[in-house]
Amino acid sequence: MNYNLKQLEAFVAVVECGSFTAAADRLYLAQSTISAHVAALEKEIGVPLLMRSGKRRIILTEEGRRVYTHAKAILQSCEQLSRELEERNSQELVLAASTIPMGYLLPGMLAGFKRVMPQCRFTLCSGDSASVHELVLEGQAQIGFVGAVMNRKELVYDMLYEDKLMLLTPDTEKYREMKSAGISGNALLSEPLIFRELGSGTQQAVDKFLCENNIRTEDIHVVARMDNHDTILRAIAQGLGIAVVSELAARAAQNVISFPLEGKSTVRYLYMITPKNVRLTNVARSFREYVLNYKIV
């Protein structure tokens, strides 16, 4: 049989309202649509379900009573399923974040929010700042966290943290002596450098720092590009090269030495991004508000 929920819904409404007109008002449909749904249901089942009596009263046939009982149960089950799915989806929070926010901001934020809303579940998507923008714009993530602004008019940008750029070197005698002598990281930029991938917010900040401080790219020796921040930190510790990294990452790094950078554009900002014209779920709105009041240390 090919009857559908619309037909069952129309039939139940006619039975409960007592007329086609009242059923149409209840479902916000034309009376002709209600009549067509009921007629199609009767045709599909193969027996009359309703009879008209005087004064436009509707009387159920024996088959109609049985169909009504089952139709009512089916509609209630569908309504319950919808509520359960809506409740489940409303507690699901899908986030996207670039490397630095993912590794150094979100863990604390998620743990704190979980204490406030224990029924919430998180799904995290990682990528560089460019791909996080796309995930939020395409609706694949409700909220994003990035280290670079792409000035997309469809998004709201909330600045969360001022992040300094630091230069990291291996923890060797050579660099320990330089650190003791008070040498800045700028003096080391002619040494082999490890860069992030091109879509990275950190790399955009590094490129801006080099440009605004008149450091020529031909004077830079890039020994490797990597899209994994932890790999970069380990590569520095092993002596592959040096790198300009986020201060947040520098704090957690081991077996390295950090040098401050001087000049213009030695800071960059981390942002939360949300879609401008899309209504967030209740849990997403609550999380956004929580993040805006979260103290990053």
Kinemage of the C-alpha trace (Angstrom):
@kinemage 1
@onewidth
@group {chain A} dominant
@subgroup {mainchain}
@vectorlist {calphas} color= white
{ca met a 1} P 0.000 0.000 0.000
{ca asn a 2} L 1.172 3.499 -0.822
{ca tyr a 3} L -0.759 5.640 1.629
{ca asn a 4} L 1.309 8.313 3.338
{ca leu a 5} L 1.438 10.311 6.543
{ca lys a 6} L -0.341 13.311 5.007
{ca gln a 7} L -3.325 11.112 4.178
{ca leu a 8} L -3.377 9.573 7.656
{ca glu a 9} L -3.053 13.001 9.252
{ca ala a 10} L -5.982 14.355 7.222
{ca phe a 11} L -8.152 11.338 8.057
{ca val a 12} L -7.427 11.568 11.798
{ca ala a 13} L -8.144 15.309 11.763
{ca val a 14} L -11.533 14.759 10.083
{ca val a 15} L -12.465 12.122 12.663
{ca glu a 16} L -11.383 14.232 15.622
{ca cys a 17} L -12.773 17.536 14.339
{ca gly a 18} L -16.024 16.046 13.070
{ca ser a 19} L -15.958 17.708 9.649
{ca phe a 20} L -13.764 18.330 6.631
{ca thr a 21} L -14.014 22.086 7.156
{ca ala a 22} L -12.801 21.947 10.756
{ca ala a 23} L -10.024 19.529 9.789
{ca ala a 24} L -8.870 21.935 7.087
{ca asp a 25} L -8.738 24.766 9.636
{ca arg a 26} L -6.769 22.610 12.068
{ca leu a 27} L -4.149 21.615 9.504
{ca tyr a 28} L -4.085 24.980 7.702
{ca leu a 29} L -5.032 23.327 4.419
{ca ala a 30} L -7.793 23.848 1.874
{ca gln a 31} L -10.899 21.718 2.384
{ca ser a 32} L -10.409 20.290 -1.096
{ca thr a 33} L -6.940 19.098 -0.077
{ca ile a 34} L -8.342 17.336 3.001
{ca ser a 35} L -11.028 15.680 0.876
{ca ala a 36} L -8.436 14.569 -1.677
{ca his a 37} L -6.197 13.047 1.024
{ca val a 38} L -9.076 11.085 2.580
{ca ala a 39} L -10.352 9.924 -0.813
{ca ala a 40} L -6.853 8.755 -1.780
{ca leu a 41} L -6.550 6.858 1.506
{ca glu a 42} L -9.907 5.124 0.985
{ca lys a 43} L -8.930 4.219 -2.565
{ca glu a 44} L -5.602 2.782 -1.425
{ca ile a 45} L -7.161 0.740 1.386
{ca gly a 46} L -10.068 -0.293 -0.803
{ca val a 47} L -12.983 0.341 1.580
{ca pro a 48} L -15.013 3.382 2.720
{ca leu a 49} L -13.782 4.830 5.985
{ca leu a 50} L -16.310 7.615 6.538
{ca met a 51} L -20.022 8.094 6.015
{ca arg a 52} L -21.919 11.354 6.025
{ca ser a 53} L -25.169 11.635 7.959
{ca gly a 54} L -27.629 14.460 8.450
{ca lys a 55} L -26.393 17.901 9.437
{ca arg a 56} L -22.989 17.098 7.946
{ca arg a 57} L -22.070 14.694 10.725
{ca ile a 58} L -19.203 12.294 10.006
{ca ile a 59} L -19.628 8.653 11.025
{ca leu a 60} L -16.837 6.097 10.975
{ca thr a 61} L -17.361 2.752 9.296
{ca glu a 62} L -16.120 -0.371 11.058
{ca glu a 63} L -13.017 -0.300 8.875
{ca gly a 64} L -12.707 3.417 9.557
{ca arg a 65} L -12.542 2.821 13.317
{ca arg a 66} L -9.749 0.290 12.882
{ca val a 67} L -7.840 2.556 10.522
{ca tyr a 68} L -8.273 5.499 12.910
{ca thr a 69} L -6.818 3.529 15.839
{ca his a 70} L -3.758 2.476 13.863
{ca ala a 71} L -3.359 5.849 12.121
{ca lys a 72} L -3.430 7.663 15.451
{ca ala a 73} L -0.749 5.340 16.820
{ca ile a 74} L 1.412 5.816 13.713
{ca leu a 75} L 1.179 9.607 13.913
{ca gln a 76} L 1.979 9.594 17.625
{ca ser a 77} L 5.012 7.391 16.997
{ca cys a 78} L 6.214 9.733 14.260
{ca glu a 79} L 5.729 12.733 16.530
{ca gln a 80} L 7.661 11.016 19.308
{ca leu a 81} L 10.458 10.145 16.889
{ca ser a 82} L 10.630 13.758 15.722
{ca arg a 83} L 10.860 14.974 19.312
{ca glu a 84} L 13.609 12.495 20.134
{ca leu a 85} L 15.612 13.389 17.038
{ca glu a 86} L 15.158 17.097 17.658
{ca glu a 87} L 16.240 16.708 21.273
{ca arg a 88} L 19.258 14.632 20.246
{ca asn a 89} L 20.283 17.029 17.510
{ca ser a 90} L 19.709 20.038 19.750
{ca gln a 91} L 22.343 18.721 22.185
{ca glu a 92} L 24.899 17.981 19.451
{ca leu a 93} L 27.495 20.713 19.002
{ca val a 94} L 29.603 20.540 15.835
{ca leu a 95} L 32.703 22.727 15.984
{ca ala a 96} L 35.547 23.381 13.574
{ca ala a 97} L 38.902 24.803 14.598
{ca ser a 98} L 42.319 25.527 13.200
{ca thr a 99} L 45.413 24.098 14.861
{ca ile a 100} L 46.124 26.596 17.642
{ca pro a 101} L 42.521 27.063 18.869
{ca met a 102} L 41.950 23.307 18.593
{ca gly a 103} L 44.997 22.415 20.644
{ca tyr a 104} L 45.179 25.225 23.182
{ca leu a 105} L 41.752 26.893 23.570
{ca leu a 106} L 39.018 24.340 22.953
{ca pro a 107} L 40.027 21.653 25.484
{ca gly a 108} L 39.460 24.006 28.419
{ca met a 109} L 36.361 25.561 26.888
{ca leu a 110} L 34.747 22.194 26.208
{ca ala a 111} L 35.526 20.860 29.670
{ca gly a 112} L 34.071 23.960 31.311
{ca phe a 113} L 30.946 23.992 29.158
{ca lys a 114} L 30.387 20.282 29.780
{ca arg a 115} L 30.147 21.029 33.491
{ca val a 116} L 27.475 23.638 32.759
{ca met a 117} L 25.570 21.508 30.228
{ca pro a 118} L 26.437 17.845 30.913
{ca gln a 119} L 24.019 16.471 28.293
{ca cys a 120} L 25.899 18.206 25.455
{ca arg a 121} L 27.934 16.142 22.959
{ca phe a 122} L 30.760 17.541 20.846
{ca thr a 123} L 31.932 16.749 17.339
{ca leu a 124} L 35.181 18.493 16.364
{ca cys a 125} L 36.508 19.050 12.847
{ca ser a 126} L 40.084 20.250 12.355
{ca gly a 127} L 41.701 22.116 9.492
{ca asp a 128} L 43.543 25.304 8.690
{ca ser a 129} L 41.816 28.667 9.053
{ca ala a 130} L 40.700 28.709 5.414
{ca ser a 131} L 39.024 25.304 5.597
{ca val a 132} L 37.347 26.155 8.919
{ca his a 133} L 35.767 29.183 7.246
{ca glu a 134} L 34.365 26.925 4.542
{ca leu a 135} L 33.011 24.371 7.028
{ca val a 136} L 31.047 27.084 8.837
{ca leu a 137} L 29.859 28.734 5.620
{ca glu a 138} L 28.663 25.387 4.242
{ca gly a 139} L 26.790 24.556 7.452
{ca gln a 140} L 28.976 21.556 8.261
{ca ala a 141} L 30.022 23.200 11.539
{ca gln a 142} L 27.919 25.435 13.760
{ca ile a 143} L 30.808 27.459 15.178
{ca gly a 144} L 34.421 27.856 14.085
{ca phe a 145} L 37.674 28.983 15.695
{ca val a 146} L 40.408 30.473 13.527
{ca gly a 147} L 43.679 32.350 13.610
{ca ala a 148} L 43.040 34.441 10.504
{ca val a 149} L 40.204 36.662 9.305
{ca met a 150} L 38.986 36.230 5.745
{ca asn a 151} L 36.444 39.063 6.054
{ca arg a 152} L 33.482 37.029 4.864
{ca lys a 153} L 30.359 39.166 5.161
{ca glu a 154} L 28.253 36.075 5.893
{ca leu a 155} L 30.124 35.517 9.167
{ca val a 156} L 30.342 37.168 12.569
{ca tyr a 157} L 33.890 37.436 13.953
{ca asp a 158} L 34.413 37.605 17.726
{ca met a 159} L 37.988 38.260 18.818
{ca leu a 160} L 38.920 35.928 21.685
{ca tyr a 161} L 42.641 36.172 22.292
{ca glu a 162} L 45.711 38.249 21.449
{ca asp a 163} L 48.418 35.751 20.599
{ca lys a 164} L 52.085 36.684 20.351
{ca leu a 165} L 54.483 35.248 17.802
{ca met a 166} L 57.565 33.585 19.254
{ca leu a 167} L 60.614 32.059 17.599
{ca leu a 168} L 61.539 28.562 18.778
{ca thr a 169} L 64.929 26.905 18.413
{ca pro a 170} L 66.381 23.576 19.548
{ca asp a 171} L 67.602 23.513 23.134
{ca thr a 172} L 71.319 23.458 22.326
{ca glu a 173} L 74.338 25.210 23.790
{ca lys a 174} L 74.485 27.559 20.806
{ca tyr a 175} L 70.970 28.866 21.345
{ca arg a 176} L 71.239 28.866 25.133
{ca glu a 177} L 74.176 31.268 24.823
{ca met a 178} L 72.197 33.477 22.441
{ca lys a 179} L 69.280 33.489 24.872
{ca ser a 180} L 71.582 34.490 27.735
{ca ala a 181} L 73.013 37.287 25.591
{ca gly a 182} L 69.527 38.738 25.092
{ca ile a 183} L 69.477 38.226 21.339
{ca ser a 184} L 66.031 38.639 19.801
{ca gly a 185} L 64.462 36.130 17.475
{ca asn a 186} L 64.820 38.556 14.561
{ca ala a 187} L 68.574 37.906 14.483
{ca leu a 188} L 67.987 34.202 13.880
{ca leu a 189} L 65.688 34.412 10.876
{ca ser a 190} L 68.486 33.621 8.430
{ca glu a 191} L 68.718 30.101 9.867
{ca pro a 192} L 66.764 27.157 8.384
{ca leu a 193} L 63.070 27.802 8.997
{ca ile a 194} L 60.102 25.467 9.226
{ca phe a 195} L 56.891 26.988 7.871
{ca arg a 196} L 53.254 26.012 8.210
{ca glu a 197} L 51.071 25.237 5.173
{ca leu a 198} L 49.803 28.177 3.099
{ca gly a 199} L 46.203 28.155 4.431
{ca ser a 200} L 47.356 28.341 8.042
{ca gly a 201} L 46.458 31.394 10.118
{ca thr a 202} L 49.825 31.159 11.857
{ca gln a 203} L 51.629 31.195 8.506
{ca gln a 204} L 49.626 34.219 7.365
{ca ala a 205} L 50.735 35.994 10.543
{ca val a 206} L 54.364 34.985 9.913
{ca asp a 207} L 54.204 36.216 6.312
{ca lys a 208} L 52.756 39.535 7.498
{ca phe a 209} L 55.486 39.877 10.140
{ca leu a 210} L 58.229 39.276 7.574
{ca cys a 211} L 56.709 41.698 5.072
{ca glu a 212} L 56.066 44.556 7.499
{ca asn a 213} L 59.549 44.288 8.976
{ca asn a 214} L 61.200 44.376 5.536
{ca ile a 215} L 62.645 40.898 5.838
{ca arg a 216} L 63.175 39.718 2.288
{ca thr a 217} L 61.900 36.294 1.320
{ca glu a 218} L 65.128 35.626 -0.602
{ca asp a 219} L 66.960 35.866 2.731
{ca ile a 220} L 64.742 33.151 4.214
{ca his a 221} L 65.807 29.510 3.987
{ca val a 222} L 62.659 27.390 4.288
{ca val a 223} L 63.760 23.858 5.027
{ca ala a 224} L 60.234 22.375 5.339
{ca arg a 225} L 56.511 23.107 5.314
{ca met a 226} L 54.287 21.126 7.663
{ca asp a 227} L 50.555 21.108 8.385
{ca asn a 228} L 50.856 19.607 11.867
{ca his a 229} L 51.926 21.863 14.702
{ca asp a 230} L 53.040 19.041 16.995
{ca thr a 231} L 55.269 17.708 14.226
{ca ile a 232} L 56.852 21.141 13.851
{ca leu a 233} L 57.596 21.310 17.575
{ca arg a 234} L 59.187 17.862 17.526
{ca ala a 235} L 61.174 18.730 14.394
{ca ile a 236} L 62.544 21.846 16.112
{ca ala a 237} L 63.544 19.818 19.169
{ca gln a 238} L 65.343 17.330 16.898
{ca gly a 239} L 67.297 20.098 15.172
{ca leu a 240} L 65.656 20.230 11.731
{ca gly a 241} L 65.247 23.980 11.921
{ca ile a 242} L 63.664 26.857 13.797
{ca ala a 243} L 60.122 28.211 13.494
{ca val a 244} L 57.914 31.167 14.337
{ca val a 245} L 54.979 29.838 16.318
{ca ser a 246} L 52.090 30.875 18.528
{ca glu a 247} L 52.947 31.812 22.103
{ca leu a 248} L 50.271 29.326 23.198
{ca ala a 249} L 52.151 26.548 21.423
{ca ala a 250} L 55.510 27.781 22.702
{ca arg a 251} L 54.344 27.450 26.319
{ca ala a 252} L 53.630 23.754 25.885
{ca ala a 253} L 56.731 22.925 23.827
{ca gln a 254} L 59.531 20.844 25.323
{ca asn a 255} L 63.267 20.698 24.563
{ca val a 256} L 63.155 24.058 22.777
{ca ile a 257} L 64.145 27.639 23.548
{ca ser a 258} L 61.827 30.577 22.858
{ca phe a 259} L 62.988 33.972 21.630
{ca pro a 260} L 60.812 37.102 21.476
{ca leu a 261} L 60.320 38.868 18.165
{ca glu a 262} L 60.607 42.616 17.729
{ca gly a 263} L 59.039 45.069 15.306
{ca lys a 264} L 55.650 45.299 13.667
{ca ser a 265} L 52.958 42.628 13.611
{ca thr a 266} L 54.375 40.462 16.369
{ca val a 267} L 50.856 39.651 17.563
{ca arg a 268} L 47.898 38.065 15.868
{ca tyr a 269} L 44.363 37.338 17.049
{ca leu a 270} L 42.278 34.223 17.486
{ca tyr a 271} L 38.606 34.456 16.577
{ca met a 272} L 35.340 32.628 16.976
{ca ile a 273} L 33.227 32.681 13.805
{ca thr a 274} L 29.496 32.050 13.493
{ca pro a 275} L 27.100 32.358 10.536
{ca lys a 276} L 25.410 35.751 10.429
{ca asn a 277} L 22.012 34.839 8.978
{ca val a 278} L 21.555 31.307 10.323
{ca arg a 279} L 19.778 30.703 13.613
{ca leu a 280} L 21.986 28.696 15.967
{ca thr a 281} L 20.557 25.852 18.019
{ca asn a 282} L 19.969 26.520 21.705
{ca val a 283} L 23.100 24.624 22.710
{ca ala a 284} L 25.211 26.442 20.090
{ca arg a 285} L 23.941 29.828 21.307
{ca ser a 286} L 24.698 28.844 24.901
{ca phe a 287} L 28.196 27.705 23.943
{ca arg a 288} L 28.889 30.920 22.036
{ca glu a 289} L 27.828 32.970 25.060
{ca tyr a 290} L 29.987 30.793 27.307
{ca val a 291} L 33.030 31.283 25.074
{ca leu a 292} L 32.563 35.058 24.973
{ca asn a 293} L 32.748 35.099 28.777
{ca tyr a 294} L 35.516 32.493 29.042
{ca lys a 295} L 38.776 33.683 30.593
{ca ile a 296} L 41.772 32.459 28.605
{ca val a 297} L 44.928 32.218 30.681
